[in-house]
Structures are given as C-alpha cells and as structure tokens.
Amino acid sequence: MSALENLPEEIGTWPRTAAAEAAVAFTAEHAPDWLFNHSVRSYFYARSIATAKDLVAGEDYDDETLFLATVLHDIGLTEVGQGPNRFEVDSAFTAARFAREHGLSDAAADQIWDAVALHTSSGIAPHKHVICALAHFGIGADIFAFGVEEVDRAVLDAAHAAFPYLDLRENIHAQVVHQIDEQPSKWVPLSFVDTVYRKYRPDNPFPGLDELVAGPVRPD
C-alpha cells in the first residue's frame, strides 16, 4: 500500500501514475521519516502555490513531473542517492535517472534535473521554467516558510497533520554536515551547503569569502 493512501481531503489528490507510485515507494524506503514527510509536503505546497498563481495542472505544467521533482528533491541526502557532488546535484542526477527509468521523457527528466539541482538557489530557480519555479516555491515554503502565505491554509494544516515536521531543519543541517565531514568534495564555496557547514563547523578548513577575495586573480 502506498504511503500516501487515505489522505485528508483538504490535501487533495496526487498523480497516481506508475512513476509517481514508484517515487513514493523509493523515497519511503530510503529516506528517514523527517525527509520523506518534507518531500511529500513540498509537493502539496507547490501545487497549492500553483493554484494561487492561476496555474493549471495539465495545461501550464505537468503534475507528474512536478511530483517526481519534489518527492525526489533531497534523495541525495540518503545513502542510495549520495555521490561526490553537493547533495542538490547528487539528488538531481538520481531523480532524473529515476524518471527516465520509469518512462518519463528526456524533456521531463531534464526539467526534474533543473528543479532538483536548483531547489536551494533563490533568485535563479524561479526564472528557469515552471516546474523548477514551483518545486522551489513548495520546498522553500515548507522548510523556511518562504512564500508560505500562498499555500492554502487548509492544505498547510492537513499536510502538517498527516506528515509531521519532525525537526526538519535540524535534521537536514545535521545530514549536510555529516556528508561533508565524510566526503569534503560535497562542499561548495558560497552556497547553501557552505552556509550550513560554517554554522556547525566554524573552524572548518575551507576558504571563506575573505580568503577567496584575497587569493590570486590568476595563477602566477
């Protein structure tokens, strides 16, 4: 049985395609509850924000593509999705590959890659394409309450009741730090992962803005 059975009617429906069902099962199998819940809430928030913006599924965006982009957007924080890159990029490669393996077109998989890779990139994601923008809005509304006023209050309350928050921010931060501790290649300067890492590892060995500015303009 899907982890998204018997949802409160306030949340609404989700695309019951084979790929969407598989994405739910895949994320539920590999992600801890706090991460799975965040991924699912992000979809329902993204769709509610789309409605607030008068965007219609099937006309202005593909609902299945949005679903996979949101439900798989943090899979790089799990063992099955982890690679040598910052977690957003590892998530993007895993999500796009998953989409292709489950019958989505190359165009849809490319949109998923963009949306997942850029989901922490405020100021960039909203200007890429509608899937990228909606995923970014839904994810940001959930984790940082960015634009949360555009989410229908009934959806917000029902989603939190069905999929509890479970210290999401603290858990994501801890996982980002753990991954970089184990694999320094996952750190990227002047990024979300850099900001998180510096908060918890203030004495880290990576160069900050001052060191980067003081460095040579070109090799001698």
Beta strands, then each sheet from edge to edge (+ up, - down):
end
